[in-house]
Amino acid sequence: MHPVEPKSAPARLRREGPDWHLALRCIDIGNAEKVTADALQGVCYRNDAQIIDIRVRRGLPVNGGGMTVVIKRPGSAG
């Protein structure tokens, strides 16, 4: 999950340091996980009860915001 990068990002980085982005407004990480799991139901799995491992992280801001999803079969490497 990546919040939207504001136009002021370079100035805020210089002024506030490397953790400047932590104060940005962003969807609640729990809500993002639920919405994503529901959206992938019927596409990647029949029911989200089949999910056995889930990891959610907030990333650095990107232009337009974004979400990266990696899906692996149980027992696959990595």
C-alpha positions as CSV (number, residue, x, y, z in Angstrom):
1,M,0.0,0.0,0.0
2,H,1.5,3.3,-1.1
3,P,-0.1,6.7,-0.2
4,V,-0.3,9.4,-2.8
5,E,2.9,11.4,-3.1
6,P,2.2,15.1,-2.6
7,K,3.9,17.7,-4.9
8,S,5.6,19.0,-1.7
9,A,7.5,15.7,-1.2
10,P,11.0,16.9,-2.0
11,A,10.7,20.0,0.2
12,R,9.2,17.9,3.1
13,L,12.0,15.4,2.8
14,R,14.6,18.1,3.2
15,R,12.7,19.9,6.0
16,E,11.4,16.9,8.0
17,G,13.8,14.1,7.2
18,P,13.4,10.5,6.0
19,D,10.2,9.7,8.0
20,W,8.2,12.7,6.6
21,H,5.8,10.4,4.8
22,L,4.5,8.8,8.0
23,A,2.3,11.8,8.6
24,L,0.5,11.5,5.3
25,R,-3.2,10.7,5.2
26,C,-3.7,7.1,4.0
27,I,-6.4,4.5,4.1
28,D,-6.4,2.5,7.3
29,I,-4.1,-0.5,6.8
30,G,-6.8,-2.9,8.2
31,N,-9.4,-1.6,5.8
32,A,-7.1,-1.8,2.9
33,E,-6.4,-5.5,3.6
34,K,-10.1,-6.3,3.9
35,V,-11.1,-4.4,0.7
36,T,-8.2,-6.1,-1.2
37,A,-9.1,-9.6,0.1
38,D,-12.7,-9.1,-0.8
39,A,-11.8,-7.8,-4.3
40,L,-9.7,-10.8,-5.1
41,Q,-12.3,-13.3,-3.9
42,G,-13.6,-15.2,-6.9
43,V,-10.5,-14.2,-8.9
44,C,-7.6,-15.7,-7.0
45,Y,-9.5,-17.9,-4.6
46,R,-13.1,-19.0,-4.0
47,N,-13.4,-17.6,-0.5
48,D,-11.1,-15.4,1.6
49,A,-11.2,-18.1,4.3
50,Q,-8.7,-19.9,2.1
51,I,-6.0,-17.2,2.9
52,I,-3.4,-18.8,5.2
53,D,-0.9,-16.0,5.4
54,I,-1.3,-12.3,4.8
55,R,1.2,-9.5,5.2
56,V,0.4,-5.8,4.8
57,R,2.9,-3.0,4.8
58,R,2.7,0.7,4.1
59,G,5.2,1.7,1.6
60,L,6.7,5.0,0.4
61,P,4.4,7.4,-1.3
62,V,4.1,7.1,-5.1
63,N,2.5,9.3,-7.8
64,G,-1.2,8.5,-7.6
65,G,-0.9,6.1,-4.7
66,G,-1.0,2.4,-5.2
67,M,-1.3,-1.2,-4.0
68,T,1.0,-4.1,-4.8
69,V,-0.4,-7.6,-4.3
70,V,1.7,-10.8,-4.5
71,I,-0.1,-14.1,-4.5
72,K,1.7,-17.5,-4.0
73,R,0.3,-21.0,-3.8
74,P,0.8,-22.8,-0.5
75,G,4.2,-24.5,-0.5
76,S,5.7,-22.4,-3.2
77,A,9.2,-21.0,-2.7
78,G,9.6,-17.5,-1.4
